[in-house]
Amino acid sequence: MKMERSSGNIFADLDVPDAGNMKLRVELSMAIEDIIGSKGWSQREAAEHFGTSPQRLNDVLRGRVHRVTIDRLVNMITAAGQHVRIEVGKVA
């Protein structure tokens, strides 16, 4: 078995279309999961705070990020009183 060093984006490594977009969605969904854990919210409570349905939040928490837009994820985070910062830089 040959091992290769990751680029830091598993989606790009697997030639997934829109790899950067998918990586950002996963990072945002992980932030949402962290917020829920730090606040001690149930999924139903979290959905109310995030301004989304429990079903959509379930998609986010189960990694089905292809079902939600980056806009929706950012809006969920800001609805919980957090801010999102995106950095742009050269590809290594």
N, C-alpha and C positions, 0 to 999 in steps of 0.2 A: 504494500500500500504506500503510495506516494503522498507525503504531506506537503501542503502549501501554506505559506503565510497569508493570513487574511488581510484584505484591504481595509478592514475596519467597518465594512458594510457587507453583511452576509448576502443581502439581496443582489448587490453588484457582483459578488463572487459567484453567485448562482445564475447570473445573467437574467435576472428578473426585470421585466420592463418597468420603467419609472422607479428604479432602485432607490434613488435619493428621496423621492416622495414617500416610499414605503418605510424607509429608515426613519424619517421624520415622524411619520404617523406612529410608529412603534415607540419612539422616544417620548412623544406626547402622551401616549396611552400609559406608559410606565409612570409618568408624572401624575397622571390622574389616579392611578392605583396607589401611589405614595400619598397623595392628598387624602384619599379615602382612609387609608391606614392611620395617618397621623391624626385625623379628626375622629376616628372611631365610628364612622357612619356605616349603617347597613347599606345595601345596594339601593334600596328604595329611598332612604334618606339622601344618599348621594345623588341619585337621579333628580330629586327635587332641587337640591342645591345647584346642580349643574344645569338645570333647565332642560332636561332631556327625558326620554322615556326609559323605564327600567330595561326594556328590551334592547334599546340602543346602547345603554351603558353595559349591559351584559356582553354585547358584541365587542365592545372596547376591551373589557376585562378578560375576555376569552381569546384575544389576539386576532379577532376578525376585523382588522383595521381597514381592509379593503372595502368595508361597508360604510365607513365614515370618512368625511372629508377633513382635511387639515383645518379648514375654517371651523367646523363643528367642534373639533378637539380643542382648538384655541379658545373658542367661546365657552366651552365647558370649564376650562381652567380659569378663565377670567371671571366667570360667574361665581367661582368659589373663592374669589378675592385674591387670586394669584396673578402674576404677570408672566408673559412669555417673551423671551429674548432669543432671537435667531442671529447667529453669526455667519457671515459669508467669508470664505477664504479660498485660497488656491488649493487645488487637489494635490495631494502629496505624490 
